[in-house]
């Protein structure tokens, strides 16, 4: 199947700015009830007495919301072969109900596979900001992509 | 609120918890992926057959979510955890397929008292997610902050 984005379309230093969603209270509670039901993610009244002084989103929820916008922006149109993993995930500032997220993706590394020259690995730096331009999360993630041209590794 | 059973002091290096298994169905895999990670090998059983994975696989983030939930049910909701500054590493080493029964093994790697707050400390964990064959499908290295039972002197 022909895709729009291949390994070659992610050049070192490329930046993609993506508008993210507004995070609602209902969504925060719903996600956390399923995956991370710590009281400061699910119980508004109890959360007021937490170190955060109110309800905050599970860090996993922030990651998942970013994953979704990344899918919509380009990943669903890319020759992706999955991801081996992520590194240096930092939850720097709480995400609260009503926050509007923005994601800045930067290509930090682009490497053709030595064992499988038809593909390559892209390392993306993720920076997630809220509506006040405050950095709420950073992360580095690997993605494997098919090459447009199946030449030998150079 | 729940009574707290585990404080920072309890998470000594080598401390280990292993959860009961939780099975992930095809319906759960596609429902999660439609919301957060709608790549075709996570959402579409037919399309997934011609993917590099040869069939439907769970989003890696769902595996993380299941691990987190197993941890909450196992001990975290009874612990003095006040959040996490982040994860050093997440590795998805094997695909998770419909019907796989996942369990969490949580191991303490390091226990560090806070420099600036005598009432808390940090614990570094390794969280392994295993399938029914005992294969590690995901490994996470994470840090969490916990309140101490007794403040440092």
Interface residues (C-beta under 8 A of the other chain):
Chain A: X34 X35 X36 X37 X38 X39 X40 X46 X50 X51 X52 X58 X59 X60 X63 X64 X65 X67 X68 X71 X75 X76 X80 X81 X82 X83 X84 X85 X86 X87 X88 X89 X90 X91
Chain B: X1 X35 X36 X37 X38 X39 X40 X41 X52 X53 X59 X60 X61 X64 X65 X66 X68 X69 X72 X76 X77 X81 X82 X83 X84 X85 X86 X87 X88 X89 X90 X91 X92 X93
